[in-house]
Amino acid sequence: MKYLVTGAAGFIGFYVAQRLLSAGHQVVGIDNLDDYYDVSLKQARLNLIANDDRFTFIKGDLTDPKIVADLFADHQFQRVVHLAAQAGVRYSLDNPHAYTNTNVTAFLNILEGCRFHKIEHLLYASSSSVYGLNRKMPFSTDDAVDHPISLYAATKKANELMAHTYSHLYGIPTTGLRFFTVYGPWGRPDMALFKFTRAILAGEAIDVYNHGNMRRDFTYVEDIAEAVVRLLDIIPGADPLWTVENGSPASSSAPYRIYNIGNSQPVMLTDYIAAIESATGREARKNMLPMQPGDVHETSADTQPLYDAIGFKPKTDVKEGVKRFVDWYRKFYQA
C-alpha cells in the first residue's frame, strides 16, 4: 500500500515510517525540518531510511494548503498517518501561535486532502494531555476531556473535534491516538529522558519539578509504532445505533475512533531518574523545584479498548527502555 507519514523526520514518525517500509509498503514522508530542536538529529533519523527505494522524502510545510493539495494529488495515497505537530507543553506557554499554525491549520489541510482524495483511513496523533484536569485514574476514552490546561492540549482536543466533523460530514474513517509520554532511542532533546541523561553524563544538575512527586505512564517508542501499524488495519465504521446520550465519546455514529496508547504502569518521576542513574552509572544532582504551569500530577492509560481492537498493549519495562536509550545516546553522541 502507499502511505503518507507526516512528521517523518520526527521521533514517532521515523519509527512508524521504518516499520511500514519493513512491511513492504511505499511511504512518502513529509517534514518541514524546523529548528524547534536539533535539525541534525532529524536528518540522522531520515538517513537511516533514505536509501530504501520505497521511501520518498519531501521537505514541505503542511500549513501551506497548496503544498498539501499538490502532495495528495501527486501521490494518490491510500492511508495517512499524521504525526507532524508542534510538540511540548511548556513551549506553548511562550509560543502559542506556533501551535495554532502547526496543530490546527496544518491538520485542516490534511483533512481537506483526505476529503478530496477518498483516503481509506486517517490516523492522527492526539495526546494524553487532553485529559487536563481529569483526576479519575486510569484515564479512559469513555471520559469527557473538556478541561485542558495548556494550549498544546487544547489544540490536540481541537484535532479530535475536527476529525469527528470530517468523519461525520464526508465519511472519512479517522482514528485519534492519545500517546502517553513516549520515550526511547532517537527521542526528542526537549523531553525529560534526553535532558536528564545529557546533564547526568556531563556532571550537571537536573531540574526536578514538583519535587519529583509526579507519576507518568512512560511508553516505549517501539511499542507505540507497533500499535500504530496494527491500528492502520482497524478501519472504523459508522455505528447507526450510537447516540451522544448512550455512547462513548471515543466512538460515534460516524466512522470515528479514539484510543489511548500507553504502558498502563505509571512510574514515579524519582524512580524514572533512578533508572537513568542505573543506566549511566552515575548519581544525579537534583534541583528540586515546584510544579510548572501546564503540568499534571499523574497520567495513567486505560488501554483495554486498544487491546480489544489489536490484541496488543505496550509492555516494555521502563528500566529496559531507559537502558536502551542511554546506550543509544552514548553511541550517537560519543558520550
Secondary structure, 3 states (H helix, E strand, C coil): CEEEEECCCCHHHHHHHHHHHHCCCEEEEEECCCCCCCHHHHHHHHHCCCCCCCEEEEECCCCCHHHHHHHHHHHCCCEEEECCCCCCHHHHHHCHHHHHHHHHHHHHHHHHHHHHCCCCEEEEEEEHHHHCCCCCCCECCCCCCCCCCCHHHHHHHHHHHHHHHHHHHHCCCEEEEEECCEECCCCCCCCHHHHHHHHHHCCCEEEEEHHHCCEECCEEHHHHHHHHHHHCCCCCCCCCCCCCCCCCCCCCCCCEEEEEECCCCCEEHHHHHHHHHHHHCCCCEEEEECCCCCCCCECCECCHHHHHHHCCCCCCCHHHHHHHHHHHHHHHHCC
